[in-house]
Amino acid sequence: MNVTQRWRLKAERAVWRLDQAQTLRMAMWLVPLFFGLLALSMGQDNNWDLRNYHYYNPFAWLNGKVGLDLAPGQMQTYFNPTIDVLYYGLSKFAPAPLIGFIMGLLHGLNFLVLAAIVRTILPLDAPGRTARLPICLAFAGMLSANFIAQLGNTMGDNLTALFVLGALLLVLRHWPAFARGDRASALLLSGFVMGAGVGLKLTNSIYAPALCMALLLVPGTVLVRLRAAFLFGISVLAGIALTGGHWYWKMWTLFGNPLFPQFNNIFHGPMAVEVGVADLRFLPHDLVERISWPFIIAVSPGRVSEMWLSMLSWPFLYSAYIAIICFALLRPRRPGAAGMAEPDQSRDNALLLFAALAYLTWLNLFGIARYLMPLELLAPLLLWLMAQRLFPSMVAGKIAGVVVLLIIAFSFQSTNWRRTDWSAQPLSAEVPVIADPRQSMVLTAQNQPPMAWLATFYPRDLAFVSLVFGLESPVFNQRFRDMMAERKGPVYVMLSDNRAGVDNRMSPARKQPAFDANAETDSDAAHVLAARGLRFVPAACVQYRARVGDDSVYYRLCPVLPLVPAA
C-alpha cells in the first residue's frame, strides 16, 4: 500500500467516524470545551468597550452610582448593564484565566444550537443525510472571523447570539405544528427567548421582526399565519420586559428617556441635547453601495468594522440569493413536480427569508459587522441549503463545501479585538486614599483612552463626571455646577500618562513623542476645564498604575482649582 492509499484509507475512516451518531453526541460536549480552551489561549480581553463601559456599567448599577456619576463612559454609560453583570461578578470571585475559559465555553454553546438547527432543517433520517452534516456545518459557522474575534470577550454579540439562534431553533423545530395551528406554547417561548436577547443587547432588534415576518410563511390560512406572528410578537415584548424593562424604567425615572441618551429627539430627556444619536459611519452612502454592499465589505471590511475582519461569506450568500430569486421567476415550479413536502419547503423558505430580512434591516439601520453575528454563524448552513436548490444534488454539497472552506481560510487571516497576557486579576488599579469621598469629585476631560473602568476601584460615594460627554444639555451643565457647589472636598481631574514607558536611558529623540502626547493631553484638558471656569496644575499631578491583564496603564490625578481664585 503506497502513501496515497494509506492517506485515503485514513480519510475514509475519519469520514466514517464523523457519520456516527455517537460522534455527534460527543461533539456536543467537546466543541464548547474546545472554544473555552481557545479563548484561554487567546489571552485577556482588553477591548475598548470593556474599559469604557462593560466593566463600569454593572459596577455603577450594583453600587447605586447610576445618576450619581455623570457619563464617565460617555453615552454608553447608560446602556443596559444586565448582560455585563456576568463578567463583572466573575471578576470578583474567579481568577482571570478561569473567567476567560468560562466566557469562551458559554460562547461555544452556540455550536449546540447550530447543530440542532441543522438537524432540524436536514433531518438525519432523510436519505443521504449523515451525522457529519450537523457537525461540519455548525463547526464551520463557529469559525467565522467575527465569532473568533470576540471569543471569550465582553462585547456580547457571541453571547446574545444564543438567544437569537435559540428562538430560531424553536420556530423551525415546531414548524409543522404551527401549520396545524398547534403548539402556541412553542411560539410564545420562541418570542420570549428572542425578546430576552433584544433586551440584553438592543442591536439584536433586527432579528425579532425578521423572524416574525418569516412566520407569515407558515402553511395554512391567513388566520393561522397572522396568529403565529401575533403570538410571537407579543412574547417578544415580554422577553424585552424581563431583561431590559427594569433598565428602561430606571432611565425613564432618572432622565425622562427609557433609551437615554438615544432617541432623545423623541423622548426629550432634559439631561441631553435633543438628537437621535445614530452612528452613521458604517452605513452605505448611496443606492449603488447598498446594492453592491456584500462585495464592497468583502474587499474592504473596514467599511463595517474598526477591525479588519473577513466578510467573504457575504458575496457568496448574496449571489446565491439572487440566483434563487431569478430561478424562481424564470422557472416556476410545475404542479406535481417532485420535491420536498410543503411544510419542509416552507420551513426552508422561512429560514432564508429570516436571514434576508435581518440583513436588509441591518444594512439600513446599523451597518456594523459584529451585529451580524447570528447570520455569520448560520452562513454555512444557508450556503449548503441554497446550493441544493441551485445545483444537482450530486455536486451541490461539494460546491458548498469548497466555498465554506475558502471562507474559513480567509477568516484565519483576520485580526481580532485587543488582547493581552493573563494575570491573576482581569483588571486592577492603584488608587489614592480619598479622605471624604462624599465631598469629593473626579472629572474626566478626554475621550481617549477610555477611563470609566478606573472608577470601579474608587469609593462608591466618590462622584465621577465626564466633561466631554458631547451630548450635555443646559440641565446637565447645571447638575454639574450643583454637584460642585454641594461637594466641599477636593476635586481632581483624571488624565492619561504617556510618559510611563519612558526610560531614562532613552535618547531625547525617543522620549520626545511621549512628552509631546502628554503636553497635548494637558492642553486639551486645560481648554475643557477653562470652559467650566476651572484649571489644574500639571506639576501637582500624581501618577498611578493600573492593569488590564498583564498590560500596564498609567494615569494621573491632578487637583482642580477655580480658574480665578476667590478673593
FENMOUR-V908635 format. One record per backbone hydrogen bond with DSSP energy under -0.5 kcal/mol. NH is the residue of the N-H (numbers start at 1). CO is the residue of the C=O. E is the energy in kcal/mol with one decimal. If there is no record, write none. Layout:
NH;CO;E / NH;CO;E
This chain:
6;2;-2.2 / 7;3;-2.4 / 8;4;-2.2 / 9;5;-2.4 / 10;6;-2.2 / 11;7;-2.4 / 12;8;-2.3 / 13;9;-2.2 / 14;10;-2.3 / 15;11;-2.5 / 16;12;-2.3 / 17;13;-2.4 / 18;14;-2.3 / 19;15;-1.5 / 20;17;-1.5 / 23;20;-0.7 / 24;20;-1.2 / 25;21;-2.0 / 26;22;-2.3 / 27;23;-2.4 / 28;24;-1.6 / 29;25;-0.7 / 29;26;-1.0 / 30;26;-2.6 / 31;27;-2.4 / 33;29;-1.0 / 34;30;-2.5 / 35;31;-2.2 / 36;32;-1.9 / 37;33;-2.3 / 38;34;-2.5 / 39;35;-2.3 / 40;36;-1.7 / 41;37;-2.1 / 42;38;-1.3 / 43;39;-0.8 / 43;40;-0.7 / 44;420;-2.1 / 46;418;-2.2 / 51;47;-1.5 / 52;48;-1.6 / 53;49;-3.1 / 54;49;-2.5 / 55;50;-1.4 / 57;53;-2.7 / 59;55;-1.0 / 60;56;-2.9 / 61;57;-2.4 / 62;58;-2.7 / 63;59;-1.4 / 64;61;-1.0 / 65;60;-3.1 / 66;60;-0.8 / 67;69;-0.7 / 68;65;-0.8 / 69;65;-2.4 / 70;464;-2.6 / 71;69;-0.6 / 74;71;-1.8 / 76;73;-0.9 / 77;74;-1.7 / 78;75;-1.6 / 79;76;-1.8 / 84;81;-0.9 / 85;81;-0.8 / 85;82;-1.1 / 86;83;-0.6 / 88;84;-2.3 / 89;85;-3.0 / 90;86;-2.3 / 91;87;-2.0 / 92;88;-0.6 / 92;89;-1.1 / 93;90;-1.4 / 94;90;-2.6 / 96;424;-2.4 / 99;95;-1.9 / 100;96;-2.4 / 101;97;-2.2 / 102;98;-2.6 / 103;99;-2.7 / 104;100;-2.3 / 105;101;-2.6 / 106;102;-2.6 / 107;103;-2.3 / 108;104;-2.0 / 109;105;-0.7 / 109;106;-1.1 / 110;107;-1.7 / 111;108;-1.9 / 112;109;-0.6 / 113;109;-1.4 / 114;110;-2.8 / 115;111;-2.9 / 116;112;-1.9 / 117;113;-2.2 / 118;114;-2.6 / 119;115;-2.4 / 120;116;-1.6 / 121;117;-2.6 / 122;118;-3.4 / 126;123;-1.5 / 129;126;-1.9 / 131;19;-0.8 / 133;130;-1.3 / 134;130;-0.5 / 135;131;-1.4 / 136;132;-3.1 / 137;133;-2.7 / 138;134;-1.8 / 139;135;-2.4 / 140;136;-2.4 / 141;137;-1.7 / 142;138;-1.5 / 143;139;-0.7 / 143;140;-1.0 / 144;141;-1.3 / 148;144;-2.6 / 149;145;-2.2 / 150;146;-1.2 / 151;148;-1.0 / 153;150;-2.3 / 160;156;-2.6 / 161;157;-1.1 / 162;159;-1.2 / 163;160;-0.7 / 164;160;-1.6 / 165;161;-2.9 / 166;162;-1.9 / 167;163;-2.3 / 168;164;-2.1 / 169;165;-2.6 / 170;166;-2.0 / 171;167;-1.9 / 172;168;-2.6 / 173;169;-2.8 / 174;170;-1.5 / 175;172;-1.0 / 178;174;-1.8 / 179;175;-1.6 / 180;176;-0.8 / 180;177;-0.7 / 181;178;-1.5 / 182;177;-2.8 / 187;183;-1.4 / 188;184;-2.5 / 189;185;-2.6 / 190;186;-2.5 / 191;187;-2.4 / 192;188;-2.2 / 193;189;-2.5 / 194;190;-2.4 / 195;191;-2.9 / 196;192;-2.3 / 197;193;-1.8 / 198;194;-2.0 / 199;195;-2.8 / 200;196;-1.8 / 201;197;-1.8 / 204;201;-2.3 / 205;202;-2.2 / 206;203;-0.9 / 207;204;-1.9 / 208;204;-0.7 / 209;205;-0.9 / 210;206;-0.7 / 211;207;-2.2 / 212;208;-2.1 / 213;209;-2.4 / 214;210;-1.8 / 215;211;-1.3 / 216;213;-1.6 / 217;214;-1.9 / 218;215;-1.6 / 225;221;-2.0 / 226;222;-2.8 / 227;223;-2.3 / 228;224;-2.0 / 229;225;-2.4 / 230;226;-2.6 / 231;227;-2.6 / 232;228;-2.1 / 233;229;-2.5 / 234;230;-2.6 / 235;231;-1.9 / 236;232;-1.7 / 237;233;-1.5 / 238;234;-1.3 / 239;235;-2.2 / 240;236;-2.4 / 241;237;-2.2 / 242;238;-1.7 / 243;239;-1.9 / 244;240;-2.7 / 245;240;-1.1 / 245;241;-0.5 / 248;244;-2.5 / 249;245;-2.3 / 250;246;-1.6 / 251;247;-2.7 / 252;248;-2.1 / 253;249;-2.6 / 254;250;-2.2 / 255;251;-2.8 / 256;251;-0.5 / 256;252;-1.7 / 257;251;-1.1 / 260;257;-1.8 / 262;259;-2.0 / 263;276;-1.9 / 264;261;-0.9 / 264;275;-1.3 / 265;275;-0.6 / 266;263;-1.7 / 267;263;-2.0 / 268;264;-1.8 / 272;269;-1.2 / 273;471;-2.2 / 275;273;-1.7 / 280;278;-0.9 / 283;280;-1.2 / 290;286;-2.0 / 291;287;-2.3 / 292;288;-2.0 / 293;289;-0.6 / 293;290;-0.6 / 295;292;-0.9 / 296;292;-1.9 / 297;293;-2.7 / 298;294;-0.9 / 299;295;-1.6 / 300;296;-2.8 / 303;300;-2.1 / 304;301;-2.0 / 305;301;-0.5 / 309;307;-1.7 / 314;311;-1.2 / 316;312;-0.8 / 317;313;-2.4 / 318;314;-2.8 / 319;315;-2.4 / 320;316;-2.3 / 321;317;-2.4 / 322;318;-2.3 / 323;319;-2.5 / 324;320;-2.4 / 325;321;-2.4 / 326;322;-2.6 / 327;323;-2.6 / 328;324;-2.3 / 329;325;-1.9 / 330;326;-2.8 / 331;327;-2.9 / 337;334;-2.1 / 345;341;-2.6 / 346;342;-2.9 / 347;343;-2.0 / 348;344;-2.4 / 349;345;-2.3 / 350;346;-2.2 / 351;347;-2.1 / 352;348;-2.3 / 353;349;-2.7 / 354;350;-2.8 / 355;351;-2.2 / 356;352;-2.1 / 357;353;-2.9 / 358;354;-2.3 / 359;355;-2.2 / 360;356;-2.4 / 361;357;-2.3 / 362;358;-2.4 / 363;359;-2.7 / 364;360;-1.3 / 365;361;-1.4 / 366;362;-2.0 / 367;362;-1.4 / 369;304;-3.4 / 369;367;-0.5 / 371;368;-1.6 / 372;369;-2.1 / 373;370;-1.1 / 375;372;-0.6 / 376;372;-2.3 / 377;373;-2.2 / 378;374;-1.5 / 379;375;-0.9 / 382;378;-2.5 / 383;379;-2.7 / 384;380;-2.4 / 385;381;-2.8 / 386;382;-2.4 / 387;383;-2.2 / 388;384;-1.5 / 389;385;-0.7 / 389;386;-0.6 / 390;386;-1.5 / 391;387;-2.3 / 395;392;-1.5 / 396;392;-2.0 / 397;393;-0.7 / 399;395;-2.6 / 400;396;-2.5 / 401;397;-2.3 / 402;398;-2.3 / 403;399;-2.2 / 404;400;-2.5 / 405;401;-2.4 / 406;402;-2.2 / 407;403;-2.3 / 408;404;-2.5 / 409;405;-2.4 / 410;406;-1.8 / 411;407;-1.7 / 412;408;-1.5 / 413;410;-1.3 / 414;411;-1.8 / 415;308;-1.4 / 417;149;-0.7 / 420;44;-1.7 / 428;547;-2.2 / 430;545;-2.9 / 434;432;-0.6 / 435;433;-0.7 / 437;434;-0.6 / 439;436;-1.8 / 440;437;-1.3 / 441;490;-1.4 / 442;463;-2.6 / 443;492;-3.3 / 444;465;-2.2 / 445;494;-0.7 / 453;51;-1.9 / 454;451;-1.4 / 455;451;-0.6 / 455;452;-1.4 / 456;453;-1.2 / 457;454;-1.6 / 458;455;-1.4 / 462;459;-1.5 / 463;440;-1.3 / 465;442;-2.2 / 466;70;-2.8 / 467;444;-2.8 / 467;465;-0.5 / 473;271;-0.8 / 475;270;-0.6 / 477;473;-2.5 / 478;474;-2.1 / 479;475;-2.3 / 480;476;-2.1 / 481;477;-2.1 / 482;478;-2.6 / 483;479;-2.2 / 484;480;-2.3 / 485;481;-2.0 / 486;482;-2.4 / 487;483;-2.2 / 488;486;-0.6 / 489;439;-2.2 / 492;441;-2.2 / 493;558;-2.5 / 494;443;-3.2 / 495;493;-0.5 / 495;556;-2.4 / 497;554;-1.9 / 500;497;-0.7 / 501;498;-0.6 / 502;499;-1.7 / 506;503;-2.3 / 510;507;-0.8 / 511;507;-1.8 / 512;508;-2.1 / 513;509;-0.6 / 514;511;-0.9 / 515;511;-1.5 / 516;512;-2.8 / 517;513;-2.3 / 518;514;-2.0 / 519;515;-2.3 / 520;516;-2.2 / 521;517;-2.3 / 522;518;-2.9 / 523;519;-2.3 / 524;520;-2.6 / 525;521;-2.5 / 526;522;-2.3 / 527;523;-1.8 / 528;524;-2.1 / 529;525;-2.8 / 530;526;-2.4 / 531;527;-1.7 / 532;529;-1.5 / 533;530;-1.8 / 534;529;-2.6 / 535;561;-2.4 / 537;559;-0.9 / 538;536;-0.7 / 540;537;-1.9 / 541;538;-1.6 / 542;557;-2.2 / 544;555;-2.9 / 546;553;-3.5 / 547;428;-3.1 / 548;551;-2.4 / 549;426;-2.2 / 549;547;-0.5 / 550;421;-1.9 / 551;548;-2.3 / 552;550;-0.6 / 553;546;-3.4 / 555;544;-2.2 / 556;495;-3.6 / 557;542;-2.1 / 558;493;-2.2 / 560;491;-3.0 / 561;535;-3.0 / 563;533;-2.5 / 565;563;-0.5
